[in-house]
Amino acid sequence: MADRVAAIPDYRTRFDWVIGPNRPLYITDVGAVLAAYIAFDFCSTDSPFDAFLRGEEAALSNIEMRSMSLFYGKGSCGTYQTDHDFHAISLPQFGPGKGHGPSGYADHGRAAVTGDPADSYKFRTPSLRNVTLTAPYSHNDAYTRLEDIVRHHLDPLTMLAEYTLDRAVLHDLQMELPDGAALDDFDEMLRVGMAAELVQIQLSDAEVAAILAFLGALGDPIARTGRVGVPASMPSGLPLDAAGGIAVTRDTPPT
């Protein structure tokens, strides 16, 4: 890969600015510039919440201020909007799964990595930064609406029992098993439910709306486009996807 990148004159020139013109390009150099890009472009520190933390008290509306107190208090949502840890919260399983369990359509999550049955159905907690921009929600896109995943955290067993596929983002894929096979398996649903770590929390509809208002205050407007943005063209000459600005790879370098 490093040789292919170095063979593209525009890329080699750009790397010359970083590593010098007389040194070979290594894969670690590619990794370093990718990491630097991610650290800069993916950084979200200009949300209304961030402005409030910097001392701009007017950055949050009255409802956002009240909902922040609810979020950190009665809502028990944690200090940093994620603990980067793995938790089982009884998320509904649908689709083909990962080949786990008696029927093969379960997804045992963290346990598939650690081999520890105590880690079954645990998945990493994502950051709530820009959460209003990152739908759908859960590891398997189980909820299209942010309110639904919030309510799932409040009462996971009820939400699991009442779950229907119209709340999910489904993809048009040909599978041997129907999307709802796991949902129709009582024993599998029971295993998912029994693994839940969350304690039920009672919030009124008004309090749920307040939580959603605070989550909106965690959004950095520049996250929609990134600080760098999508380039007009690629040094490699690869075509860009018209919708997302993603370079479409080829098996051979472009002519």
C-alpha positions, 0 to 999 in steps of 0.5 A: 500500500505504501508503495502504491501511495508513493507512486502517485506524484501528488501524494509523494509531494505532500508526504515530502512536506511531512517526512522529507523528500529523501526518505522512503514512505512507510505504512506507519507514515500513512497511518500517522497522517490518517490519525492526524486527520481524524483527530482534527476533522472528527473533533467536536468541541464547538457545541452549545454545551461546550460553549457553556462549559467555557463560561458562556452561560447564554449558550444553553437555553432555559430548557437545555439548562433544566434538561442538563440537570435532569440528564446528570441527575435523575436520568443517571446518564454519566459525566462524560456522555460515554464510559467507553465500556461494554454493557448489556441493555437488552437491545432487540436482535434481528437479521442474520446475527453472528452465528451465535446461539443454538439457532445461529442468529444471535449476536453475543457481542463482547462475549464473542471476543472475550469468550466470557459468558458474562459478556454476552449481549454486551456492546460498547457505549458510543459517545453521545456527541452529535447524537442527533446527527448519527441516526440510526441508533444501537449497534444494529440500527434497531431504532430510527428515532432518538426518542425510541433509544432513550425510552429503551434505556429507561425501560429496556425489558418493556421496549424489548417485549414490544419491539417491532421491525418498523422501528429499525433501519432494514437493508435490502439483503437476501438472507436465509432467515427472515429479519424477525427470526430472532424476535420470534424465538422466545428463548432467545428473547428471554436470554437477551432480556435476562442479560440486561444491566439497566435499572428501570427509570421513571421519566415523564413525557416532559422529562423525556423531551427535556433529555432530548433537548439536552442531547441536541445541545451536544451537537457541533454544527461543523460535524455535518461537513467536517473541518476539512470538508470533502475535496473536489478531487483526489490526488490518486485520480480516483472518482468520488462518490457523488453523495458522500465524497468517498473515493471509490476504490479499484483493483488497479490504479487509475490511468 
